[in-house]
Amino acid sequence: MIEAPDLLPDETALAARLLAAQAIAREAGQLALRYSAAPATLDVELKGPQDFVTAADRAAESLVRERLSEAFPEDAILGEEYPASGAPGSASVVWAVDPIDGTANFVAGRPEWCVSIGAIVGDRPELGVIYHPALDDLYAAQAGHGATRNGQPILVRPCMQLADATVSLEYSVGTDIDRYLGLLEPLLRTGGEYRRDGSAALALAQIAAGTLDGFIELHLNIWDVLAGIVLVREAGGWTSDFLAPGTLAAGNLMIAATPGIRDELLTVCNLRT
């Protein structure tokens, strides 16, 4: 990606992108809600075991791509359902879009799903927007400018030990089961709590808002986490360095935590960043 400062968008251009992403995320979420109200239109398919895709996923991603491309034609876009557009290897702004993060929940009528839109500018996570339609909650953040939910500032919870923490331990089919269980047991033995709600992006937004304290998933893709990374960092939390070389294509381990439990979480779960 381009790193020369004179080629990167200025603060005004970044602010315009953040505002646009919020409006687009809300529009995509409302589109998905209309599909969920008419189950016969969902056209549910399996990409793999427990890996669903629906007409709503495709329609929502198409909407996001169209809106972003119209507003910012020089930007590149990565998404879950369609090939990359633009030139992700050289564009100064690369968007990562998950139109419905938590599709299994969406298909089953559970509320734990969201629209996630994040942007890398140069070589760093810069913009993050997550819309949770079930609660009409819109999370937004820009690097260096803090994080908000529905326009109000949010911060991570001041949790100082795992025994007082609730950590999201997410799992996807294909991940090593023994390794996953190797995270769960030591956490429980410390007295910590865990959740597995089926949406990585939503869990990261909840850390930013102070309703969860940590997150681990052994393998995710950039569109699952980019928006959440910006939100957690801007709300005062910590995240692992997801954007190592090659992760735009291959994905990576994802860890997030409040600063007070970071070291204990890494030690107890035998994780390296």
C-alpha positions in Angstrom: 0.0 0.0 0.0 1.0 3.6 -0.6 2.8 5.2 2.4 4.0 8.5 1.1 2.3 11.3 3.1 1.6 13.5 0.1 -0.4 10.7 -1.5 -2.6 10.0 1.5 -6.0 11.7 2.0 -6.0 14.6 4.4 -8.1 15.0 7.5 -11.0 16.5 5.5 -11.0 13.6 3.1 -10.9 11.1 5.9 -13.7 12.8 7.8 -15.8 12.6 4.6 -15.1 8.9 4.3 -16.1 8.2 7.9 -19.4 10.0 7.5 -20.0 8.2 4.2 -19.2 4.8 5.8 -21.7 5.4 8.6 -24.5 6.3 6.2 -23.6 3.3 4.0 -23.4 0.8 6.9 -26.9 1.9 8.2 -28.3 1.6 4.7 -26.9 -1.9 4.2 -28.1 -3.0 7.6 -31.6 -1.8 6.9 -31.5 -3.6 3.5 -30.6 -6.8 5.4 -33.4 -6.3 7.8 -35.9 -6.2 4.9 -34.6 -9.5 3.7 -34.9 -11.0 7.2 -38.5 -9.9 7.3 -39.2 -12.0 4.2 -37.3 -15.3 4.8 -38.4 -16.7 1.4 -36.1 -14.2 -0.3 -33.0 -15.2 1.6 -31.9 -18.0 -0.8 -29.6 -19.5 1.8 -26.5 -21.4 0.6 -23.6 -23.2 2.3 -20.1 -22.2 1.3 -18.8 -24.8 3.8 -19.8 -26.4 7.1 -21.6 -23.9 9.2 -20.6 -21.2 6.6 -23.7 -19.6 5.3 -24.3 -17.0 2.6 -27.6 -15.5 1.6 -29.0 -13.1 -1.0 -29.0 -10.5 1.8 -25.2 -10.8 2.2 -24.7 -10.4 -1.5 -27.1 -7.5 -1.9 -25.7 -5.7 1.1 -22.1 -6.0 -0.1 -23.1 -4.9 -3.6 -24.8 -1.8 -2.1 -21.7 -1.0 0.0 -19.3 -1.5 -2.9 -21.5 0.7 -5.2 -21.8 3.5 -2.7 -18.1 3.5 -1.8 -17.0 3.3 -5.5 -19.3 6.2 -6.4 -18.0 8.4 -3.6 -14.3 7.4 -3.7 -13.4 5.8 -7.0 -9.7 5.9 -6.3 -10.1 3.6 -3.3 -9.8 -0.2 -3.3 -12.4 -2.6 -1.7 -12.0 -6.0 -0.2 -15.1 -7.9 0.8 -16.2 -11.3 1.9 -18.6 -12.2 -1.0 -16.9 -10.7 -4.1 -13.4 -10.3 -5.6 -11.4 -7.2 -4.7 -12.1 -4.1 -6.7 -9.5 -1.4 -7.4 -5.8 -2.1 -6.6 -5.5 -3.2 -2.9 -1.7 -3.5 -3.3 -1.2 0.1 -4.3 -4.3 2.2 -3.4 -3.8 4.7 -0.6 -7.2 3.7 1.0 -8.3 0.1 1.1 -11.8 -0.7 2.5 -12.6 -4.1 4.1 -16.3 -4.9 4.1 -18.3 -7.7 5.8 -21.9 -7.1 4.8 -23.3 -9.4 7.4 -20.9 -10.6 10.1 -22.7 -13.3 11.9 -24.7 -14.8 8.9 -25.5 -18.0 10.8 -27.3 -15.8 13.5 -29.0 -13.8 10.8 -30.3 -16.9 9.1 -31.6 -18.3 12.4 -33.3 -15.1 13.4 -30.9 -14.3 16.2 -29.9 -10.6 16.7 -26.1 -11.0 16.9 -25.1 -9.8 13.4 -23.8 -6.6 12.1 -22.5 -4.7 9.1 -18.7 -4.0 9.3 -16.8 -1.4 7.2 -13.2 -0.6 7.9 -10.5 1.3 6.0 -6.7 1.0 6.0 -5.0 4.3 5.0 -1.4 3.9 3.9 -0.4 1.0 6.2 -2.5 1.5 9.3 -6.1 0.9 10.3 -7.7 4.3 10.1 -11.5 4.1 10.0 -14.0 1.7 11.5 -17.8 1.6 11.4 -20.0 -1.2 12.7 -23.8 -1.1 12.6 -25.9 -3.4 14.7 -29.4 -3.3 13.2 -31.1 -5.2 16.0 -30.4 -2.4 18.5 -30.0 0.4 15.9 -26.5 1.0 17.3 -23.9 2.7 15.1 -20.3 2.5 16.2 -17.7 4.7 14.5 -14.1 5.6 15.0 -11.2 7.3 13.3 -7.6 6.9 14.4 -6.6 9.7 16.7 -10.2 10.9 17.2 -11.8 8.5 19.6 -14.7 6.1 19.3 -18.5 6.6 19.5 -21.7 4.7 19.7 -24.7 6.6 18.3 -22.6 9.8 18.4 -21.6 9.4 22.1 -18.0 8.7 23.2 -17.3 5.2 24.4 -14.4 3.7 26.3 -13.3 0.2 27.3 -14.2 -1.1 30.8 -11.4 -0.6 33.4 -11.2 -4.3 34.1 -7.9 -5.3 35.8 -8.0 -9.1 36.1 -9.3 -12.1 34.3 -11.3 -13.2 37.3 -13.5 -10.1 36.7 -13.5 -10.3 32.9 -15.8 -11.6 30.2 -13.9 -12.7 27.1 -15.4 -13.6 23.7 -13.8 -16.8 22.5 -15.0 -17.3 19.0 -14.7 -20.4 16.9 -15.2 -21.3 13.3 -15.3 -24.7 11.7 -11.8 -25.7 10.4 -10.0 -24.2 13.4 -8.1 -26.7 15.5 -10.5 -27.9 18.2 -7.9 -28.8 20.7 -6.2 -25.5 20.4 -9.6 -23.7 20.9 -10.3 -25.8 24.1 -6.7 -24.9 25.2 -7.9 -21.3 25.4 -11.1 -22.1 27.1 -10.0 -24.2 30.1 -7.3 -21.9 31.5 -9.6 -18.9 31.2 -12.3 -20.7 33.2 -9.7 -21.8 35.8 -8.8 -18.2 36.5 -12.5 -17.5 37.3 -13.0 -15.6 34.0 -16.2 -15.8 32.0 -16.6 -16.3 28.3 -19.1 -15.8 25.5 -19.4 -17.2 21.9 -22.0 -15.2 20.1 -20.9 -15.8 16.5 -20.0 -12.3 15.3 -16.3 -11.2 15.7 -17.1 -7.7 14.6 -19.9 -7.2 17.0 -17.7 -8.6 19.9 -15.0 -6.1 19.1 -17.6 -3.3 19.1 -18.7 -4.5 22.5 -15.2 -4.4 23.9 -15.0 -0.8 22.7 -18.3 0.0 24.4 -17.3 -1.6 27.7 -19.7 -4.6 27.7 -17.0 -7.2 26.9 -13.4 -7.2 28.1 -11.5 -9.4 25.7 -11.6 -11.3 22.4 -9.7 -14.2 20.8 -10.3 -16.0 17.6 -7.5 -18.2 16.1 -8.1 -17.2 12.5 -10.1 -14.4 10.9 -10.0 -12.4 7.7 -9.4 -8.7 7.4 -13.1 -7.8 6.7 -14.1 -9.5 10.0 -11.9 -7.3 12.1 -10.6 -4.1 10.5 -13.4 -1.9 11.7 -13.3 -3.5 15.2 -9.6 -2.9 15.5 -10.0 0.8 15.0 -12.9 0.9 17.5 -11.1 -1.0 20.2 -7.9 1.1 19.9 -9.7 4.4 19.8 -11.8 3.4 22.9 -8.6 2.8 24.9 -8.2 -0.9 24.3 -5.4 -3.1 22.9 -5.3 -5.3 19.8 -2.8 -7.7 18.4 -1.0 -6.7 15.2 -3.4 -8.3 12.7 -1.9 -6.6 9.7 1.3 -8.6 9.4 2.6 -9.2 5.8 0.3 -11.4 3.8 -2.8 -11.0 6.1 -4.8 -9.1 3.5 -5.1 -12.4 1.6 -4.5 -15.1 4.3 -6.0 -13.8 7.5 -4.5 -14.0 11.0 -5.0 -14.6 14.7 -7.0 -11.9 16.4 -6.7 -10.8 20.0 -8.2 -7.8 21.7 -8.4 -6.8 25.3 -8.7 -4.0 27.8 -5.2 -2.9 28.9 -5.8 -4.2 32.5 -6.2 -7.9 31.4 -3.9 -7.9 28.3 -0.8 -9.5 29.9 -2.7 -12.0 32.0 -4.9 -13.0 29.0 -1.8 -13.6 26.9 0.0 -15.5 29.6 -2.9 -17.7 30.8 -4.0 -18.6 27.2 -0.3 -19.1 26.1 -0.6 -16.7 23.2 2.1 -14.8 21.3 1.5 -11.6 19.4 
